[in-house]
């Protein structure tokens, strides 16, 4: 297969192959090369590997992507009964009436604010807010700004959906 895909041969520019995982290789170990059944030599020629894991009877699937010229990714997919397809699940939504929602309400779009100021506005403990703001950064709702008086500043990310009646803030 590797010889078929060599540049200049004009034979095949890309090749997709399907294979099975070892029995029991699901969500636990994250060894996407070692989970292929049979010889690991067949994985050696691949530029990119996409490994899909789904437990029987579950509507959630994990996809691990690794390769030479791609960023490694771990994706969670959920089965959408309406479209009858798997859709990417995101953890970006902020639950209503949560500490994270309070933080976002206290912040103004594109205006840097420090944790002590957020603590003052929300009446929450500063130490607890640091962890919650870290999660908001991971979700892409808040970014780290500069520093002011040795305090890290955070900025609420602007989203046009904030002003739409159809979307959550």
ROSE-4610 file (N, C-alpha, C; in Angstrom, 1 decimal, always signed):
// ROSE-4610
residu = [X/X/X/X/X/X/X/X/X/X/X/X/X/X/X/X/X/X/X/X/X/X/X/X/X/X/X/X/X/X/X/X/X/X/X/X/X/X/X/X/X/X/X/X/X/X/X/X/X/X/X/X/X/X/X/X/X/X/X/X/X/X/X/X/X/X/X/X/X/X/X/X/X/X/X/X/X/X/X/X/X/X/X/X/X/X/X/X/X/X/X/X/X/X/X/X/X/X/X/X/X/X/X/X/X/X/X/X/X/X/X/X/X/X/X/X/X/X/X/X/X/X/X/X/X/X/X/X/X/X/X/X/X/X/X/X/X/X/X/X/X/X/X/X/X/X/X/X/X/X/X/X/X/X/X/X/X/X/X/X/X/X/X/X/X/X/X/X/X/X/X/X/X/X/X/X/X/X/X/X/X/X/X/X/X/X/X/X/X/X/X/X/X/X/X/X/X/X/X/X/X/X/X/X/X/X/X/X/X/X/X/X/X/X/X/X/X/X/X/X/X/X/X/X/X/X/X/X/X/X/X/X/X/X/X/X/X/X/X/X/X/X/X/X/X/X/X/X/X/X/X/X/X/X/X/X/X/X/X/X/X/X/X/X/X/X/X/X/X/X/X/X/X/X/X/X/X/X/X/X/X/X/X/X/X/X/X/X/X/X/X/X/X/X/X/X/X/X/X/X/X/X/X/X/X/X/X/X/X/X/X/X/X/X/X/X/X/X/X/X/X/X/X/X/X/X/X/X/X/X/X/X/X/X/X/X/X/X/X/X/X/X/X/X/X/X/X/X/X/X/X/X/X/X/X/X/X/X/X/X/X/X/X/X/X/X/X/X/X/X/X/X/X/X/X/X/X/X/X/X/X/X/X/X/X/X/X/X/X/X/X/X/X/X/X/X/X/X/X/X/X/X/X/X/X/X/X/X/X/X/X/X/X/X/X/X/X/X/X/X/X/X/X/X/X/X/X/X/X/X/X/X/X/X/X/X/X/X/X/X/X/X/X/X/X/X/X/X/X/X/X/X/X/X/X/X/X/X/X/X/X/X/X/X/X/X/X/X/X/X/X/X/X/X/X/X/X/X/X/X/X/X/X/X/X/X/X/X/X/X/X/X/X/X/X/X/X/X/X/X/X/X/X/X/X/X/X]
num = [1/1/1/2/2/2/3/3/3/4/4/4/5/5/5/6/6/6/7/7/7/8/8/8/9/9/9/10/10/10/11/11/11/12/12/12/13/13/13/14/14/14/15/15/15/16/16/16/17/17/17/18/18/18/19/19/19/20/20/20/21/21/21/22/22/22/23/23/23/24/24/24/25/25/25/26/26/26/27/27/27/28/28/28/29/29/29/30/30/30/31/31/31/32/32/32/33/33/33/34/34/34/35/35/35/36/36/36/37/37/37/38/38/38/39/39/39/40/40/40/41/41/41/42/42/42/43/43/43/44/44/44/45/45/45/46/46/46/47/47/47/48/48/48/49/49/49/50/50/50/51/51/51/52/52/52/53/53/53/54/54/54/55/55/55/56/56/56/57/57/57/58/58/58/59/59/59/60/60/60/61/61/61/62/62/62/63/63/63/64/64/64/65/65/65/66/66/66/67/67/67/68/68/68/69/69/69/70/70/70/71/71/71/72/72/72/73/73/73/74/74/74/75/75/75/76/76/76/77/77/77/78/78/78/79/79/79/80/80/80/81/81/81/82/82/82/83/83/83/84/84/84/85/85/85/86/86/86/87/87/87/88/88/88/89/89/89/90/90/90/91/91/91/92/92/92/93/93/93/94/94/94/95/95/95/96/96/96/97/97/97/98/98/98/99/99/99/100/100/100/101/101/101/102/102/102/103/103/103/104/104/104/105/105/105/106/106/106/107/107/107/108/108/108/109/109/109/110/110/110/111/111/111/112/112/112/113/113/113/114/114/114/115/115/115/116/116/116/117/117/117/118/118/118/119/119/119/120/120/120/121/121/121/122/122/122/123/123/123/124/124/124/125/125/125/126/126/126/127/127/127/128/128/128/129/129/129/130/130/130/131/131/131/132/132/132/133/133/133/134/134/134/135/135/135/136/136/136/137/137/137/138/138/138/139/139/139/140/140/140/141/141/141/142/142/142/143/143/143/144/144/144/145/145/145/146/146/146/147/147/147/148/148/148/149/149/149/150/150/150/151/151/151/152/152/152/153/153/153/154/154/154/155/155/155/156/156/156/157/157/157/158/158/158/159/159/159/160/160/160/161/161/161/162/162/162/163/163/163/164/164/164/165/165/165/166/166/166/167/167/167/168/168/168/169/169/169]
x = [+0.8/+0.0/+0.9/+2.0/+2.8/+3.4/+3.8/+4.3/+3.3/+2.0/+0.9/+0.8/+1.0/+0.8/+2.0/+3.1/+4.4/+4.1/+4.6/+4.5/+5.2/+4.6/+5.3/+4.8/+4.2/+3.8/+2.5/+1.7/+0.5/-0.6/-0.4/-1.3/-2.4/-2.1/-3.0/-2.5/-3.4/-2.9/-3.3/-4.3/-4.7/-5.4/-5.4/-6.0/-6.6/-7.8/-8.5/-8.6/-8.2/-8.3/-9.1/-9.8/-10.5/-10.0/-9.9/-9.4/-10.1/-9.9/-10.5/-9.5/-10.1/-9.3/-9.3/-8.3/-8.3/-9.6/-10.0/-11.2/-11.0/-12.0/-11.9/-11.2/-10.7/-10.0/-11.1/-11.5/-12.5/-12.0/-12.5/-12.2/-11.0/-10.5/-9.6/-8.2/-7.5/-6.1/-5.5/-6.2/-5.7/-4.5/-4.2/-3.1/-3.6/-3.7/-4.4/-3.5/-2.2/-1.4/-1.5/-1.3/-1.3/-2.7/-3.7/-5.1/-5.5/-4.7/-5.0/-4.8/-5.7/-5.5/-4.5/-3.7/-2.7/-1.4/-0.6/+0.7/+0.6/+1.5/+1.5/+2.2/+2.8/+3.5/+2.5/+1.2/+0.2/-0.1/+0.1/-0.1/+1.2/+2.3/+3.5/+3.6/+2.8/+2.8/+1.8/+0.9/-0.2/+0.4/-0.1/+0.3/-0.7/-1.9/-2.9/-3.7/-4.0/-4.8/-6.0/-7.2/-8.4/-8.9/-9.0/-9.5/-10.8/-11.8/-13.2/-13.5/-13.9/-14.3/-15.7/-16.5/-17.9/-18.3/-18.8/-19.3/-20.6/-20.9/-22.2/-23.3/-24.3/-25.5/-25.4/-24.2/-24.0/-24.2/-24.7/-24.8/-23.7/-22.6/-21.4/-20.3/-19.5/-18.3/-17.1/-15.9/-14.7/-13.9/-13.3/-12.5/-11.1/-10.1/-8.7/-8.0/-7.4/-6.7/-5.3/-4.4/-3.0/-2.3/-1.1/-0.5/+0.8/+1.4/+2.7/+2.4/+1.4/+1.2/-0.1/-0.6/-1.8/-1.6/-2.4/-2.4/-3.2/-2.7/-3.4/-4.7/-5.8/-7.1/-7.8/-8.6/-9.5/-10.9/-11.8/-13.1/-14.2/-15.2/-16.4/-17.5/-18.2/-19.3/-20.5/-21.6/-22.9/-23.8/-24.6/-25.5/-26.7/-27.0/-28.2/-29.3/-30.3/-31.4/-32.2/-32.2/-32.9/-32.2/-30.8/-30.1/-29.6/-29.7/-29.2/-27.7/-27.0/-25.5/-24.9/-23.6/-22.8/-22.5/-22.6/-22.3/-21.3/-20.4/-19.4/-20.0/-19.7/-20.2/-19.2/-19.7/-18.9/-19.2/-18.2/-18.4/-18.3/-18.8/-18.6/-19.8/-20.9/-22.0/-21.9/-22.4/-22.4/-23.8/-23.8/-25.1/-25.8/-27.1/-27.8/-27.7/-27.7/-27.7/-26.4/-25.3/-24.1/-23.1/-22.0/-21.0/-20.4/-20.2/-19.7/-20.6/-21.9/-22.8/-22.7/-22.6/-22.5/-21.2/-20.1/-18.9/-19.0/-19.7/-19.8/-20.8/-21.8/-22.6/-21.9/-20.9/-20.2/-19.2/-18.8/-17.8/-18.5/-17.8/-18.2/-17.4/-18.0/-17.3/-16.2/-15.0/-13.8/-13.3/-13.7/-13.1/-12.4/-11.1/-10.3/-10.8/-10.8/-11.2/-10.3/-10.0/-9.2/-10.1/-9.6/-10.3/-10.8/-10.0/-10.5/-11.7/-11.7/-12.9/-14.1/-13.9/-15.0/-15.5/-14.6/-15.0/-15.9/-15.5/-16.2/-17.6/-17.7/-19.0/-20.0/-19.4/-20.3/-20.5/-19.6/-19.7/-19.2/-18.4/-17.8/-16.4/-16.0/-14.6/-13.6/-12.6/-11.6/-11.0/-10.6/-10.0/-10.9/-12.2/-13.2/-13.3/-13.2/-13.4/-12.3/-11.1/-9.9/-10.1/-10.6/-10.9/-12.0/-13.1/-14.2/-13.8/-13.0/-12.5/-11.6/-10.7/-9.9/-10.7/-11.9/-12.8/-13.4/-13.7/-14.3/-13.2/-11.9/-10.9/-10.8/-10.9/-10.9/-12.0/-13.2/-14.4/-14.4/-13.4/-13.3/-14.3/-14.8/-15.7/-15.0/-13.8/-12.9/-11.5/-10.8/-9.3/-8.5/-7.3/-6.4/-5.9/-6.0/-5.5/-4.1/-3.8/-2.5/-2.5/-1.7/-1.6/-1.8/-2.3/-2.5/-2.2/-1.1/-0.7/-0.5/+0.2/+0.5/-0.7/-1.9/-3.1/-3.3/-3.6/-4.0/-5.4/-5.5/-6.7/-7.4/-8.7/-9.5/-10.4/-10.7/-11.6/-12.7/-13.9/-15.0/-15.0/-15.1/-15.0/-16.3/-16.2/-17.4/-17.9/-19.2/-19.9/-21.1/-21.3/-22.5/-23.8/-23.7/-24.8/-25.3/-24.5/-24.9/-26.1/-26.2/-27.3/-28.5/-28.4/-29.5/-30.4/-31.7/-32.6/-32.6/-31.9/-31.9/-30.8/-29.8/-28.6/-28.4/-27.7/-27.3/-26.1/-25.9/-24.7/-23.6]
y = [-1.2/+0.0/+1.3/+1.2/+2.4/+2.7/+1.7/+2.0/+2.5/+2.2/+2.7/+4.2/+4.7/+6.1/+7.0/+6.5/+7.3/+8.4/+9.6/+10.7/+10.3/+10.7/+10.5/+9.2/+8.3/+7.1/+7.3/+8.3/+8.5/+7.5/+6.6/+5.6/+6.0/+6.3/+6.7/+7.9/+8.9/+10.0/+9.9/+9.1/+8.9/+7.5/+7.0/+5.7/+5.6/+5.1/+4.9/+3.4/+3.0/+1.6/+1.5/+0.4/+0.1/-1.1/-1.1/-2.3/-2.4/-3.5/-3.7/-3.4/-3.1/-2.9/-4.2/-4.4/-5.5/-5.5/-6.7/-6.8/-6.1/-5.3/-4.6/-3.3/-2.9/-1.6/-0.5/+0.1/+1.2/+2.5/+3.0/+4.3/+4.4/+3.3/+3.3/+3.7/+3.1/+3.2/+4.3/+4.7/+5.7/+5.3/+4.0/+3.6/+3.2/+4.3/+4.0/+3.2/+3.2/+2.3/+0.9/+0.7/-0.7/-1.4/-0.6/-1.2/-1.9/-1.7/-2.3/-3.8/-4.6/-6.0/-6.5/-7.5/-8.0/-7.2/-7.2/-6.6/-5.0/-4.4/-3.0/-2.4/-3.2/-2.8/-2.1/-2.6/-1.9/-0.5/-0.1/+1.2/+2.1/+1.5/+2.2/+3.0/+2.6/+3.3/+4.4/+4.4/+5.4/+6.8/+7.8/+9.2/+9.7/+9.2/+9.7/+8.5/+8.4/+7.3/+8.0/+7.5/+7.9/+6.6/+6.6/+5.5/+5.8/+5.0/+5.2/+4.2/+4.6/+3.7/+4.0/+2.9/+3.1/+1.8/+1.9/+0.7/+0.3/-0.9/-1.4/-0.8/-0.4/+0.2/+1.6/+2.2/+3.6/+4.5/+5.8/+6.7/+7.7/+7.5/+8.3/+7.6/+8.2/+7.6/+8.6/+8.0/+8.7/+8.5/+9.6/+9.5/+10.1/+9.3/+9.7/+9.9/+11.1/+11.3/+11.6/+10.9/+11.1/+10.9/+11.5/+11.3/+12.2/+12.1/+12.9/+14.4/+14.7/+16.1/+16.7/+16.1/+16.6/+16.8/+17.7/+17.9/+16.8/+16.2/+15.1/+15.6/+14.9/+15.3/+14.2/+14.4/+13.5/+14.1/+13.6/+14.1/+13.2/+13.9/+13.1/+13.4/+12.3/+12.4/+11.8/+12.4/+11.9/+11.6/+10.5/+10.2/+11.1/+11.7/+12.6/+11.9/+11.6/+10.8/+11.5/+12.8/+13.6/+13.4/+13.6/+13.5/+12.1/+11.2/+9.8/+9.8/+10.8/+10.9/+11.2/+10.9/+11.4/+12.8/+13.6/+15.0/+15.3/+16.2/+16.6/+17.2/+16.7/+17.2/+18.2/+19.4/+20.4/+20.6/+21.1/+21.4/+22.9/+23.6/+25.1/+25.8/+25.1/+25.8/+26.0/+27.1/+27.4/+27.2/+26.4/+26.1/+27.4/+27.4/+28.6/+28.5/+29.6/+29.7/+29.1/+29.1/+28.5/+29.7/+29.3/+30.3/+30.9/+30.1/+30.6/+31.6/+31.4/+32.3/+33.7/+33.6/+34.8/+35.5/+34.8/+35.5/+36.2/+35.5/+36.1/+37.3/+37.3/+38.5/+39.6/+39.4/+40.4/+41.1/+40.3/+40.8/+41.6/+42.6/+43.3/+42.9/+42.8/+42.4/+43.3/+42.7/+43.4/+44.4/+44.2/+45.1/+44.2/+44.3/+43.4/+43.6/+42.5/+42.6/+41.5/+41.8/+40.9/+40.1/+39.0/+38.1/+38.8/+39.6/+40.3/+41.2/+41.8/+42.7/+41.8/+40.6/+39.7/+39.2/+38.9/+38.4/+39.5/+40.8/+41.9/+42.0/+41.9/+42.0/+40.8/+39.6/+38.5/+38.0/+38.5/+38.1/+36.7/+36.2/+34.8/+34.9/+33.7/+33.5/+33.6/+34.3/+34.5/+33.1/+32.3/+31.0/+30.1/+30.2/+29.4/+29.9/+31.3/+31.9/+31.6/+31.4/+31.1/+29.8/+28.8/+27.5/+27.7/+28.4/+28.5/+29.4/+30.4/+31.2/+30.4/+29.5/+28.6/+27.7/+27.3/+26.5/+27.3/+28.6/+29.5/+29.7/+29.8/+30.0/+28.8/+27.6/+26.3/+26.3/+26.8/+26.8/+27.8/+28.8/+29.8/+31.0/+31.1/+32.2/+33.4/+33.1/+34.2/+33.9/+35.0/+34.9/+35.6/+35.2/+35.9/+37.2/+38.3/+39.6/+39.9/+41.1/+41.5/+41.4/+42.1/+42.2/+43.6/+43.7/+45.0/+44.9/+45.6/+45.5/+44.0/+43.2/+41.8/+40.9/+41.4/+40.6/+40.2/+39.0/+38.5/+39.1/+39.7/+40.2/+39.2/+39.2/+38.3/+39.1/+38.7/+39.4/+38.5/+38.9/+38.2/+38.2/+37.1/+37.0/+37.5/+38.4/+38.8/+37.7/+37.6/+36.6/+37.3/+37.4/+38.0/+37.3/+36.0/+35.3/+35.8/+36.6/+37.2/+38.1/+38.7/+39.6/+39.0/+37.7/+37.0/+36.4/+36.5/+35.9/+34.4/+33.8/+32.3/+31.6/+32.3/+31.6/+32.0/+31.1/+31.4/+32.3/+33.0/+33.9/+33.1]
z = [+0.0/+0.0/+0.0/+0.7/+0.8/-0.6/-1.3/-2.7/-3.6/-3.4/-4.3/-4.1/-2.9/-2.6/-2.7/-3.2/-3.3/-4.4/-4.1/-5.0/-6.3/-7.4/-8.7/-9.4/-8.7/-9.3/-10.1/-9.8/-10.5/-10.2/-9.2/-9.0/-8.0/-6.8/-5.8/-5.0/-4.8/-4.1/-2.6/-2.3/-1.0/-0.9/+0.3/+0.5/+1.9/+1.9/+3.2/+3.4/+4.6/+5.0/+6.3/+6.4/+7.7/+8.3/+9.6/+10.3/+11.6/+12.3/+13.6/+14.7/+15.8/+17.0/+17.8/+18.7/+19.6/+20.4/+20.7/+21.5/+22.9/+23.2/+24.5/+24.5/+23.3/+23.2/+23.0/+24.0/+23.9/+24.4/+25.5/+26.0/+26.9/+27.4/+28.6/+28.3/+27.3/+27.3/+26.4/+25.3/+24.4/+23.6/+23.4/+22.7/+21.3/+20.4/+19.1/+18.1/+18.3/+17.4/+17.9/+19.2/+19.8/+19.8/+19.6/+19.6/+18.3/+17.2/+15.9/+16.1/+15.6/+15.7/+14.6/+15.0/+14.0/+14.2/+13.1/+13.1/+13.1/+13.9/+14.0/+12.7/+11.9/+10.6/+9.7/+9.7/+8.9/+9.2/+10.5/+10.9/+10.6/+10.4/+10.2/+8.9/+7.9/+6.6/+6.6/+7.6/+7.5/+7.9/+7.2/+7.6/+8.7/+8.7/+9.6/+10.1/+11.3/+11.9/+12.6/+12.3/+13.0/+13.6/+14.9/+15.7/+16.3/+16.1/+16.6/+17.6/+18.8/+19.9/+20.3/+20.3/+20.8/+21.5/+22.7/+23.4/+22.9/+22.8/+22.3/+23.1/+22.4/+23.0/+23.4/+23.3/+23.6/+22.4/+22.7/+21.6/+21.5/+22.3/+22.3/+21.7/+20.9/+20.3/+20.6/+20.7/+20.9/+19.6/+19.1/+17.9/+18.2/+18.1/+18.3/+17.0/+16.7/+15.5/+15.8/+15.1/+15.2/+13.9/+13.7/+12.4/+12.3/+11.2/+11.0/+10.8/+10.0/+9.7/+10.2/+11.3/+11.9/+13.3/+13.9/+15.3/+16.0/+17.0/+17.7/+18.3/+18.2/+18.7/+19.3/+20.3/+20.9/+20.8/+20.0/+19.8/+20.4/+20.9/+21.3/+20.3/+19.9/+19.0/+19.6/+19.4/+19.9/+18.7/+18.8/+17.7/+17.8/+16.7/+16.5/+15.9/+16.6/+16.0/+14.9/+14.9/+13.9/+12.5/+12.5/+11.2/+11.0/+12.0/+11.9/+11.6/+12.1/+12.0/+13.3/+13.4/+14.6/+14.4/+15.5/+15.5/+16.6/+16.3/+17.3/+18.5/+19.7/+21.0/+21.5/+21.9/+22.5/+23.9/+24.6/+26.1/+26.3/+25.2/+25.3/+25.9/+26.1/+26.7/+28.2/+28.6/+30.1/+30.6/+31.7/+32.3/+32.9/+32.8/+33.4/+34.9/+35.6/+37.0/+37.6/+36.8/+37.3/+37.7/+38.4/+38.7/+37.4/+36.4/+35.2/+34.5/+34.6/+34.0/+34.8/+36.1/+36.9/+36.5/+36.3/+35.9/+34.6/+33.6/+32.3/+32.4/+33.3/+33.4/+34.0/+34.9/+35.6/+34.6/+33.6/+32.6/+31.5/+31.0/+29.8/+28.7/+27.5/+26.3/+26.0/+25.7/+25.3/+26.3/+27.6/+28.7/+29.7/+29.8/+30.7/+32.2/+32.9/+34.3/+35.1/+36.3/+37.2/+38.0/+38.6/+39.4/+40.7/+41.4/+42.5/+42.2/+41.1/+40.7/+40.4/+39.8/+39.5/+40.9/+41.8/+43.1/+43.8/+43.7/+44.3/+43.7/+42.3/+41.6/+41.9/+42.0/+42.2/+43.6/+44.5/+45.9/+46.1/+45.2/+45.3/+45.8/+46.3/+46.8/+45.6/+45.8/+44.7/+44.3/+45.2/+44.9/+44.0/+44.3/+43.5/+42.1/+42.0/+40.7/+39.7/+40.3/+39.4/+38.6/+39.3/+38.6/+37.6/+37.9/+37.0/+35.8/+36.0/+34.9/+34.0/+34.6/+33.8/+32.9/+33.4/+32.5/+31.4/+31.7/+30.7/+29.6/+30.0/+29.0/+28.1/+28.7/+27.9/+26.9/+27.3/+26.5/+25.4/+25.5/+24.5/+24.8/+26.0/+26.3/+26.9/+27.4/+28.0/+27.5/+27.3/+27.0/+28.0/+28.2/+29.1/+28.4/+29.1/+28.6/+29.2/+29.4/+29.9/+31.5/+32.1/+33.6/+34.0/+35.2/+35.8/+37.3/+37.8/+39.2/+39.6/+38.8/+39.0/+39.0/+38.6/+38.5/+37.0/+36.8/+35.4/+35.1/+33.9/+33.4/+32.4/+32.4/+31.6/+30.7/+29.5/+28.6/+28.1/+28.2/+27.7/+26.2/+25.5/+24.1/+23.4/+22.4/+21.7/+20.8/+20.8/+19.9/+19.4/+18.0/+17.5/+18.0/+18.4/+18.9/+20.2/+20.9/+22.2/+22.0/+20.9/+20.6/+19.9/+19.6/+19.0/+20.0/+19.8/+20.8/+20.7/+19.7/+19.5/+20.2/+20.7/+21.2/+22.7/+23.4/+24.7/+24.7/+25.8/+25.9/+26.4]
